[in-house]
Amino acid sequence: MRLVHSGKVRDVYEDRGDLILVASDRVSVYDVVLPTEIPDKGKILTRLSLWWFERLADIVPNHVISATDVPQEWAGRAIRCRRLEMLPVEWIARGHLAGLGLTEYEKHGTVSGVALPPGLVEASRLPEPVFTPTTKATEGHDEFITFEDVVERIGAGAADELRRITLEVYRRGSELAAERGIIIADTKLEFGRAADGTLVLADEVLTPDSSRFWPAGDWTPGRAQRSLDKQFVRDWSATLDWDRTPPGPPIPPEVVEATRDRYVEVYELLTGLRW
């Protein structure tokens, strides 16, 4: 097996013409991998992604070949995947205003060129979900781009179709999550092209690393929400005197434990399964 790529959280290996996607317990904030791992994080991300892939398969094909035909040492946190030509865009859908979307709105009244109503506050529900793509930077930070920028990168037909799919995945996920008492404020997806040109959902989907999850019963616009996702680590790191460049600060044990608890909680709430 050959290591093809080592990312912030996942490592990709080539095996028998396929790819093995291995989710680690690493955690990153502000594009910096922190030196402390979150136990079980890789397995939670993998199992939750597989759960969602099954429930979204009628909307868009995904890259999964097998969750069991992987090396035993990676069992539970690895997926055998199809080879794809990954597209150079982060496909983001938002149903609530938070994070960098809130920052962009407060500056310009728009996100990725999409005009939003005046008077919105942190955590406001948007009139309808919006597509707010960003670049997929190999170095530095992702930047907001407009739909027209996406068209320039991949063509009008693919851009239209993937905007539709991104919003449909978000709507389906939000409906299922709402039945379980969870708000999905926003989510980030990745797509690639198969050899025959088919557009395929890849990487992870609707996980605590790629989405903002809020308990619906606690939702109150105008303030930060209780998060069941990576935002908890971001919030902790924001209290530090740190310039957001490597090396990142070690995570205290109590923050590690609280982060793991949130990942487990949202996994159990969404799937109905015990961790």
Secondary structure in CASP SS format (residue, H / E / C, confidence):
PFRMAT SS
TARGET T0000
AUTHOR 0000-0000-0000
METHOD secondary structure of the structure
MODEL  1
M C 1.00
R E 1.00
L E 1.00
V E 1.00
H E 1.00
S E 1.00
G C 1.00
K C 1.00
V C 1.00
R E 1.00
D E 1.00
V E 1.00
Y E 1.00
E E 1.00
D E 1.00
R C 1.00
G C 1.00
D E 1.00
L E 1.00
I E 1.00
L E 1.00
V E 1.00
A E 1.00
S C 1.00
D C 1.00
R C 1.00
V C 1.00
S E 1.00
V E 1.00
Y C 1.00
D C 1.00
V E 1.00
V E 1.00
L C 1.00
P C 1.00
T C 1.00
E C 1.00
I C 1.00
P C 1.00
D C 1.00
K H 1.00
G H 1.00
K H 1.00
I H 1.00
L H 1.00
T H 1.00
R H 1.00
L H 1.00
S H 1.00
L H 1.00
W H 1.00
W H 1.00
F H 1.00
E H 1.00
R H 1.00
L H 1.00
A C 1.00
D C 1.00
I C 1.00
V C 1.00
P C 1.00
N E 1.00
H C 1.00
V E 1.00
I E 1.00
S E 1.00
A C 1.00
T C 1.00
D C 1.00
V C 1.00
P C 1.00
Q H 1.00
E H 1.00
W H 1.00
A C 1.00
G C 1.00
R C 1.00
A E 1.00
I E 1.00
R E 1.00
C E 1.00
R C 1.00
R C 1.00
L C 1.00
E E 1.00
M E 1.00
L C 1.00
P C 1.00
V E 1.00
E E 1.00
W E 1.00
I E 1.00
A E 1.00
R E 1.00
G E 1.00
H E 1.00
L C 1.00
A C 1.00
G H 1.00
L H 1.00
G H 1.00
L H 1.00
T H 1.00
E H 1.00
Y H 1.00
E H 1.00
K H 1.00
H H 1.00
G C 1.00
T E 1.00
V E 1.00
S C 1.00
G C 1.00
V E 1.00
A E 1.00
L C 1.00
P C 1.00
P C 1.00
G C 1.00
L C 1.00
V C 1.00
E C 1.00
A C 1.00
S C 1.00
R E 1.00
L E 1.00
P E 1.00
E E 1.00
P E 1.00
V E 1.00
F E 1.00
T C 1.00
P C 1.00
T E 1.00
T E 1.00
K C 1.00
A C 1.00
T C 1.00
E C 1.00
G C 1.00
H C 1.00
D C 1.00
E C 1.00
F E 1.00
I C 1.00
T C 1.00
F H 1.00
E H 1.00
D H 1.00
V H 1.00
V H 1.00
E H 1.00
R H 1.00
I H 1.00
G C 1.00
A H 1.00
G H 1.00
A H 1.00
A H 1.00
D H 1.00
E H 1.00
L H 1.00
R H 1.00
R H 1.00
I H 1.00
T H 1.00
L H 1.00
E H 1.00
V H 1.00
Y H 1.00
R H 1.00
R H 1.00
G H 1.00
S H 1.00
E H 1.00
L H 1.00
A H 1.00
A H 1.00
E H 1.00
R C 1.00
G C 1.00
I E 1.00
I E 1.00
I E 1.00
A E 1.00
D E 1.00
T E 1.00
K E 1.00
L E 1.00
E E 1.00
F E 1.00
G E 1.00
R E 1.00
A C 1.00
A C 1.00
D C 1.00
G C 1.00
T C 1.00
L E 1.00
V E 1.00
L E 1.00
A E 1.00
D C 1.00
E C 1.00
V C 1.00
L C 1.00
T C 1.00
P C 1.00
D C 1.00
S C 1.00
S E 1.00
R E 1.00
F E 1.00
W E 1.00
P E 1.00
A H 1.00
G H 1.00
D H 1.00
W C 1.00
T C 1.00
P C 1.00
G C 1.00
R C 1.00
A C 1.00
Q C 1.00
R C 1.00
S C 1.00
L C 1.00
D C 1.00
K C 1.00
Q H 1.00
F H 1.00
V H 1.00
R H 1.00
D H 1.00
W H 1.00
S H 1.00
A H 1.00
T C 1.00
L C 1.00
D C 1.00
W C 1.00
D C 1.00
R C 1.00
T C 1.00
P C 1.00
P C 1.00
G C 1.00
P C 1.00
P C 1.00
I C 1.00
P C 1.00
P H 1.00
E H 1.00
V H 1.00
V H 1.00
E H 1.00
A H 1.00
T H 1.00
R H 1.00
D H 1.00
R H 1.00
Y H 1.00
V H 1.00
E H 1.00
V H 1.00
Y H 1.00
E H 1.00
L H 1.00
L H 1.00
T H 1.00
G C 1.00
L C 1.00
R C 1.00
W C 1.00
END
